[in-house]
Amino acid sequence: MADVARREAPLCSEQFGSGTARGCRAAADGTLQWEAWGKRWWGFSGAFTAKPGERDGDGGVAPGTASPPLSRLLAVFLPQGFPDSVSPDYLPYQLWDSVQAFASSLSGSLATHAVLLGIGVGNAKASVSAATATWLVKDSTGMLGRIVFAWWMGSKMDCNAKQWRLFADILNDVAMFLEIVAPIFPLCFTVTVCISNLAKCIVGVAGGATRAALTMHQARRNNMADVSAKDGSQETLVGLAGLLVSLLMLPLVSDRPSLSLCCFFFLTALHIYANYRAVRALVIETLNEGRLWLVLKHFLQTQEVLGPTAANRMEPLWTGFWPSLFLSLGAPLHRLTSSVLELQQLVEGHREPYLLRWDQPRNQVQVVLSPMAGPETILRAATHGLLLGALRGDGPLPEELDKLRNRVRAGPEKESWVIVRDMHHVLDKLFPKFLKGLQDAGWRTEKHQLEVDEWRATWLPCPEKKVL
């Protein structure tokens, strides 16, 4: 019996990507006989010998030079190794992203038709020089806007990629609406299309930057280039479909402004809804300030850590466009102190490689980071600041924090540095448990998406009293 089992047991097995594995055994003539694709070896009596691309005993095809048409088609538009090579949220995001791209393509055709009409295409009285000047002014305005916006907000879009992605697509709809109504007001046509193109250039910067951030999130096998390339192929296919539909749609609505507007508003509603569903489908496992606050608040109330799926579902998508006015990480030291006494108060009790100042009246926290501060230190500093902000609220808190909140309400605001110092002792017990809970829940704590400025500082231990 042992010899029979040994003969029937597969000598080896293989599988393609995440597909079903198949085994093989030794034939009497010494060749390898492979089982059929998609069937287990046990109980299968139709073993066959097949080379890649040859047909098996059931009419199937072995992976290799030939594959089913559907597999070939999917390989053109999906990253190699899908679905294991990408994040679990890849497919729902891409499906909704394709819907919004299709709607945007149709809306863009209507907008382009309106702009061409406004600059005089089809009008014998229109001046070529005037049309060229309008086009040049429009393009130059957009180029300047692109440079300024990239300088102003470029470093902040990594922190709130989902919010900026949604913002960019809504702004794109506003830009196309301006292009559609521009011919109605010929005296303001040039100004209107310049504003529209400025908005579209901002959309290009925000959309490209957030697409790069999301690609980094979705690529799980160091395959960012492949994921990005296949995303481009998907957008090209959707754009081609949009162009074909536009060829049928434009003759029907070109002479009917009211019907054109109705189509535009319907497509815009579909575009916004699909974008919302796309970004809501994303489950990002790194913490930004919004997700950190949601997880921390839930932890303070229940002593349990929310997982990435639950926290991403609760994360607001209509905020996060502007820098936080509450928490400032990587602040310059000269903004926090102007005297030896203030420096002494800052350093006292700070054993971690960061200094923190809490402005109670404004409820603002500024954090000075040491060059030695790594991702976990920055995460602790952000948690420190968010806990101080929680002392100003009314929600339930653990006993140690509730005592600090009572002291804040009873004590003078000028003693904020004492509360900051005592919060360190609370964090020494609280943060290790919180950090372990984050890691167990599936959060990636070796990196973060907190907004951190580039200032770093060094300082000596608490200055001696004789220096004062």
Secondary structure as UniProt FT lines:
FT   HELIX           2..8
FT   STRAND          12..14
FT   TURN            17..18
FT   STRAND          22..26
FT   TURN            28..29
FT   STRAND          32..34
FT   TURN            37..38
FT   TURN            42..43
FT   TURN            52..53
FT   TURN            57..58
FT   HELIX           69..77
FT   TURN            80..85
FT   TURN            88..89
FT   HELIX           90..118
FT   TURN            119..122
FT   TURN            124..125
FT   HELIX           128..153
FT   HELIX           154..156
FT   TURN            157..160
FT   HELIX           161..181
FT   HELIX           182..184
FT   HELIX           186..188
FT   HELIX           189..218
FT   HELIX           224..253
FT   TURN            254..255
FT   HELIX           257..281
FT   HELIX           289..302
FT   HELIX           308..314
FT   STRAND          327..329
FT   HELIX           333..335
FT   HELIX           340..347
FT   TURN            348..349
FT   STRAND          354..359
FT   TURN            360..363
FT   STRAND          364..369
FT   TURN            371..372
FT   HELIX           375..390
FT   TURN            391..392
FT   HELIX           399..410
FT   HELIX           413..415
FT   HELIX           416..441
FT   TURN            445..446
FT   HELIX           465..467
//
